[in-house]
């Protein structure tokens, strides 16, 4: 019986902890898989996916900057993937490419379960309007905060993302607005960095005035890339948190979709934090 092949595709992808996470999931659940990481040329995503399929690949995780391309490539897409128009999971079966997005589930679970912060009734700032932000906005709305501001360097992209999610926001009684990042004001209970600022080593894209005292400041990035944002948050009286829990949470949901088995995400997150602290 052959080992089932999976991978993560991105650019860059060298920093990814996904191979370790999925190997640990497989070990704990007795699943026979091989999971690797593949750095994909920026202009060769579709070809790289087809190559992996031809090699017998069963599925892959998609990270920056290919989440929109992954959604466009799919022959079948989940409801949450359709809403986001960005996908972080592809599954290959019988000539089909099935797409889904588990980023938002991972984020909300990490905030509410691991960090112990209820989103209900809160004021939330989501920075960014790319694939990362698109993937989490729907689940954030479903958690029923009072207000979500989506702020982006190019406001038009934030407006498009907000417009697409406005019917869901109305259904969940959530005030949803689009803003520019520059000059943004307002006190938020939670700010989420879904921009590429941490990945690119750039500065924090908003003024510290957006933070309420004791606010949770969450960077979807993890490791060294998240450190400047977390240091900034701590220096301005906020509680910093990196995206490691989100990473493990979305991976656990992907593993369940692929294998039909739920891994112990909490145990693996604790092990991963200890591993990275060494």
Number of C-alpha atoms within 10 A of each C-alpha: 4 6 11 14 18 24 19 23 26 21 16 16 17 10 11 19 18 19 16 14 22 25 17 20 25 19 13 12 14 10 16 14 17 15 21 16 19 17 14 20 13 11 8 9 20 14 12 16 21 13 12 18 20 9 10 14 20 18 27 26 27 24 21 17 19 21 26 22 16 26 27 17 18 17 12 17 21 14 12 20 24 17 19 27 22 29 34 28 29 28 21 21 12 5 8 12 21 21 28 27 31 25 29 24 18 23 26 23 19 23 20 14 13 13 13 10 16 15 20 16 13 18 21 24 25 24 26 27 26 21 23 26 26 29 30 23 23 21 18 21 27 17 17 20 21 18 20 25 22 27 30 25 16 14 18 15 19 26 19 13 23 23 15 15 18 18 12 16 24 12 11 15 15 24 16 20 17 22 22 21 19 14 11 16 15 12 16 22 21 24 25 21 26 24 24 19 19 23 15 9 14 12 11 16 21 17 12 17 14 18 23 19 14 16 22 24 25 25 27 24 23 22 16 11 20 23 18 17 25 21 13 16 24 17 12 16 16 23 17 21 24 21 21 21 28 26 23 27 27 24 24 24 22 25 21 14 16 17 15 10 16 14 22 15 19 16 11 21 19 12 14 18 13 10 9 9 8 5
